């Protein structure tokens, strides 16, 4: 039996090594699926979007609690809805898009590295990617950015195949199609286009495949056509329909969430140096430790106009510049730089692992991490007041877990010695991720998910009672076990409470309100003697208030819209116990 042509040049050892790396990645990144609920801030929102798609059949316009959600395009929600529908469970399904996106990104990085630098270096690149802190963190999170990173990596893969190993026009067009999919995942899916400045310069010097205006125009046309597959029907329905909410969605997603959000952000405001000082030192760990040796090596290769280095490295730099120029910044935005960083570092990795200073740096980081965790775990177990108060506040006792992590760090350093610190640190990170995905999930889920609180509420109110959630968070709607309403995510709080009071007074014996205790201080009309303390959740103390407790409050039916959350009206796709 003949092997496919693309496999004939792969050695037997490499095929088995590649398979082992992928199996290891599947276990490491997939461990813990089904063991926790979606956690704030973003996971409950996207899970709720997906559930509402399945419940209502409205896939073109994402909704959150019955209200249009205009902050992001729908592709990630589609992927989440598909995963939940296949598994029949939010707990089993909501993390699958990130898992498969991470595995796809890993396969792309290893394949391109193999083609550029050989099979041995490809294995180093795969392991380096799996060692990178932010990559694994996002692979284990149900946020949009891991799926975005897969599409931007596929886009860069297609362009680099054409630039460095081409001409390969098929891959050129695949790259642009991937960018289109990236844009309808999150608006910045065009990031691989930032490879073009260095590419044009290298092509002028004869170091890369030349780009013709025809190919560039065809590629951009394909990218826009892929975006139009979703955007054009959305625009037509919103424009010619009779629902003003959909017209508002159109304007928000096309203008406010794109150019306005980039140029004039209204939240997550950070200084220009935010990524360099506060994000990359941890997000790129442990790769960031190699930069003192990598930068001089990059400079020498750059002077030789090595396109295999200059193209991915220019992408890393320009992506950082692009996001640094916007006043609104989040650490997760730089995730697409990591695959390109690994491509730039890959040929240096064998030599870097021979640097004594790099191993000592790895040892220092591991001593710091392990020492802090071991000391905090022991002091917490001994009852240090500050740590005890913190544990009581968040209803979590992590001392044994932290002691284990600290002891593991000490054991690895004793075994491998400081001269192998850059082996000890990734091995410790594997232990961290394994325990994080099992022990850590078990410790944190009760305090990061309101599942138990919402179960207690339905036992108090009865499952036929209705619940109002002014100033709501998505995790409460996601976990609600009874019909629930809210009054608009962007509605001012005073208007929400005015509408809530009017709604409660219509049927005070069957309607309840869940709100933060601190909010009630502004409404002395509420009879708090009837309220029930539901405990602490997500940095707030929550109170359950019956409709009979607000009869003296002034309600206003016109103050705010009323949204009924469709996912609270049936048991479809309930979160697995």
Secondary structure, DSSP 8 states (H G I E B T S, - for coil): ----HHHHTS-HHHHHHHHHHHHHHHHHHHTTTTSS---TTTHHHHHHHHHHHHHH---SS-EETTEE--SS-SHHHHHHHHHHHHHT-HHHHTTHHHHHHHHHHHHHHHHHHHHHH-HHHHHHHHHHHHH-HHHHHHHTS-SHHHHHHHHHHHHHHHHHHHHHH---HHHHHHHHHHHHHHHTTSTTGGGGGGGHHHHHHHHHTTSS----HHHHHHHHHHHHHHHHHHHHHHHHHHHHSS-HHHHHHHHIIIIIIIIIHHHS-SSSB--TTHIIIIIHHHHTTTGGGGHHHHHHHHHHHHHTT-HHHHHHHHHHHHHHHHHHHSSB--GGGGGGHHHHHHHHHGGGHHHHTT-HHHHHHHHHHHHHHHHHHHHHHHHHHTT-HHHHHHHHHHT---HHHHHHHHHHHHHHHHHH-GGGHHHHHHHHHHHHHHHIIIIIHHHHHHHH--HHHHHHHHHHH-TTSEEE-TT--HHHHHH--S-EEE--TTS-HHHHHHHHHHHHHHTTTTEEEEEEGGGGGG-TTS-GGG-EEEEEETTEEEEEEEGGGGTTS---TTSS--EE-GGGSS-TT----
